[in-house]
Structures are given as structure tokens and as C-alpha cells.
Amino acid sequence: MNEITVDFFGDGMRIFLDYIGRQFKKNPEYKPHPLIRALECAIQAAEKVEVGKKVMGFSSSGSEKMIGEPYLVVLEKATDGFGVVEIRNIKVDKTLPVDVMLMVFRIQVLLDRIEGDCVGPKQMAEVLNAVIPGERFIAMGDRWREAVAEFKKQLQEGKIHIPNDPELINQFTSLTYKMTWDEYPNRVRAFIGGSLGSSLGSKNGAVFITSPIDSKFEKFKVFDTAIELLIGKSAEFLTPPDKSQKEVK
């Protein structure tokens, strides 16, 4: 295991940790991302050991009221702070680079600005696009007429083929021009989004959020979507985004 060389307690990290502390003071029930909880546990442990010792912080997979992926953070005590040894997503069993960890932090700040425990498809796309370069996230409910028109065009041109699935075919043939995106069956919305590729979005591969316009996602799903894109299975099929930091205003 190679230690990650970072200025772990640089100005940016100090500002973020101070921010998290203020959130807890304002709301004792504040529930940050599991990675942040694991980091806090590791920092608390590191403060009690000698220089050169390694400590571990772990966040569980949550409870009925707080669902989230489990994370492991390993730090090494240094004379001037702490070094990051490893950040691991236990669910996908992969190590997170430090730049991905910083993206998680920025997502946390943006989500905290949205009232409530849930976000809509448009908010989810806006948060992810604000942090992950490429503008690849699209809430299709905001562009569904354009998407459906493009889908029909490509279908007529033979670029898209509906599989020989009686249920899916029946759902498509049951559509009427009066139906809205929210009235489309789930499989139809998903198939349209999955078929369009980069037709409506980033050349690096668009990620369509095909849920109904009024859908609500628990905030942890925004993090999970980002992690899946960056290090999960879908990362094997998408052009990796430029993970250079984007400013959160």
C-alpha cells in the first residue's frame, strides 16, 4: 500500500473541517457523507497516537434513517498533521484518489445548501455538473420533448432498435402524443435515455437521469452516483472526466 502524499491539513482541508464542525453545532443531527464520518473517526484516533503511527476510521453502511456506502480511511500521524494512507469504498472495494475525496467534500457543501433530505432530478444534475467536469449529467425530464423527438428520428433511421420484448413493445405502442414524460412507463424512459448516448449531451458520454420530473432522491444517492461514475463499474464504459477541481461558488 503506497502512501498518498498530500498536504492533508492545507488551507482547503482546514476550511472544510471547520465547515463540518459548524454544521454539527447548528444541527446535532447533521449527517454528512459516510466518507466524512470515517475521516472524522480517523482524525480523532490519530490525535491520540505517536508520530508515525497509522490509524483507521470506518463508517458503517448506515441504518434505517441514514443509508450510505461504507468507507475506510487510514491516516498516518505526522509531525505537522496527518498523511492519507488509503481511502477505500468498501462496497466496490476500490481506493479513492484524493481528488475524488475532494469532490465528495464539494458535493457535500452544495447539497447542504439545498433544504431538506432529498433533491429532485434537476438539482441532482446541477450538483454533479458543478463538481464533475464535462457537463455530462442531464435531467431528461427538462428536455424530454427534445429527447423523444431525437429518439423517434434515430428509430426511423434504423440507428436504434427496440428489442423483441413483448412488454416493452406494448409499452411503446401504448404511448400517445398527449402523454407527458412523467406518464411514460419506467422502462420506456430508461430505454430512451440509454439509447441516446451522447446525442443530447457531452461527447464524453452523457448520464441521463430519466426519473419523473417530480421525483425525489435521498441526498446520499447523489454521492453514490458520482462515485459510481468515477470509480465504479460504469467508469469502465465512460470516458473518464477531467478530475481537475471545479470551483464551488
Order of alpha helices (4+ residues) and beta strands (2+ residues): alpha-alpha-beta-beta-beta-beta-alpha-beta-alpha-beta-alpha-alpha-alpha-beta-beta-alpha
